[in-house]
Amino acid sequence: MHAIKVVVEPSFAADVVALLAVGDRAEEAHESAEPAYGLPMSERPAAFARIATLTFEKWKCAAPIETAIGRYADLPKELDSLRLVAANSPTQEGADMLRQADGKPRHAALAIRATHFTEADFVEFIEIEIGRLNDLVDPGFGYDPDHEPQSKSPAGRKQAIGRLGVLWSATLAKRLNSIGCASPAGLELASSDVATWFGVPLDDAVELTQSTCAGSVSYAALVHAAEQPEKVLSGLGIETKLARARRGEPCPLCGFPTTSWADDASVASMRRAVLEDFPEWDPEAGVCDRCAEIFTQNGAFA
């Protein structure tokens, strides 16, 4: 079986090497780069790029990634290469398959902040993202790139996609923790993200994660939980913040999180007027007090 080739973009390798060049490594990096200064200016960028890539490999910066890949016997059957690319913020970090012209994803990319190589949670982050790649190619997981969480509003869809991401990561942390590849602290951090996005206490977020991990984790189950958190959580006997006055959920009209919602009578009285401006609005989703006030001030349903 062939090994997955880990490829690093030269500019990204240079950023990582610069951050890791501390103490003896700083002197080593300087000595390695010195010959490039003797080249014509036009040739130096390419030379520095080659040196950075070689140094990245020499320092085994990708070792945690290669170790994580080694946990999945079937991953090399589905993947030829993994390209490491720069991410500018934590929200841009993550692994994904790269679609090919023939529709067969044989290559993947892992976006990472260079500074993440110096952070305490780097190894656990890598373990989770490589685990995500394995899920993406595992027929049993059933990933479908065309099946994303849906909602009746752009704000609601954004929330659902966020819930999918954190619950998926938490199930990966739970699975890795069971084989000793993720710390209890890492699992708790993942669960706290679930608590935030699903609007439940930490203990209930842990229960949701454990329930999702019961048996085989599937993409369809994760999407269902992201799209219909109230239904899934109520099935577990968990009351959410949405059920308790729906605190912090986005209003389907303005999209802003709110802690104050219009009562049923107000929603009923403005139903026709709201639907004229927002034909996709579901009256059962309600509206925030501020939007209700605006409709009232405009005399929309006087």
Order of alpha helices (4+ residues) and beta strands (2+ residues): beta-alpha-alpha-alpha-alpha-alpha-beta-beta-beta-alpha-alpha-alpha-alpha-alpha-alpha-beta-beta-alpha-alpha
